Amino acid sequence: MIFAQAPPGAPQGHAPAAGRLLRSSVRTHKETRKDLHLAGRKAIVCASSQGLGKACALALSQEGVHVFINGRTLATLEAAAEEIRRATGQPVTPVQADITTEAGRAALVAACPDADILINNNAGPAPGNFQDWGRDQYLQAMEANMLAPVLMIRALLPGMRERRFGRIVNITSAMVKSPRAHQGLSTSARTALTAVCKAISAETVVDNVTINNLLPERIDTPRQQFLTERQAKLDGTSYDEARRKLADTVAAKRFGTTEEFASICAFLCSTQAAFICGQNIQIDGGSYKGLI
């Protein structure tokens, strides 16, 4: 699992000291890191040829997990699989499938019917304006960001409960707890997923199957780049100016890294996290202003 990385925007004034501190930190993490007891497990990671899904697949593979990664574009998917294999030496099985379809979900489940871990992930709906969204747009959002993950859970949950081990992590969005008008499609679908999973998590945990949600905001991914480009067009500014403006909205004054996100995902899949269930965990650089 990845822990140590110099945060973007870290002070550069004393490079030698900073370098010594980072090297010391890396040694300490490697020497004291706890085994997550995941070696030999199998994980399906949806939408994992890039971005957060790929980072989570890599983090799990580093723990000795056989990961089944998923995407719609074969070339991108195979490149991601080879990259993870080279980095970890672990088996990686790419499964080309569109998880918004019944056939796609069936292909993914057939590739790994006895998955111990399920990471639900999918691209979110494009931001926009409430008056521009009709029935079709809401149905598409629900299909991709509520029904697809729920039906993946439905397919794999009985086996997890029977084997008395399962870890389900849904990658949703900060919009679940901090709705914003331009992200109304994402908010509606992902909040519905959150409600379903909260309801069933109270029943599954007795069989050592946990269900939790990760709520990212401003993580440096291709989607964040898309949102930055959108902001630049709206403001009539450059990409770099828009990026600085968006980073400034984060309490930490920087974007999060995919490695930081994936490390938390891997921990939630561990044996040590067995008593964490039904939770919505913000990964947003301290930006969420609420208490719960």
Secondary structure, 3 states (H helix, E strand, C coil): CCCCCCCCCCCCCCHHHHHHHHHHHHHHHHHHCCCCCCCCCEEEECCCCCHHHHHHHHHHHHCCCEEEEEECCHHHHHHHHHHHHHHHCCCEEEEECCCCCHHHHHHHHHHCCCCCEEEECCCCCCCCCHHHCCHHHHHHHHHHHHHHHHHHHHHHHHHHHHHCCEEEEEECCHHHCCCCHHHHHHHHHHHHHHHHHHHHHHHHHHHCEEEEEEEECCECCHHHHHHHHHHHHHHCCCHHHHHHHHHHCCCCCCCECHHHHHHHHHHHCCCCCCCCCCCEEEECCCCCCCCC
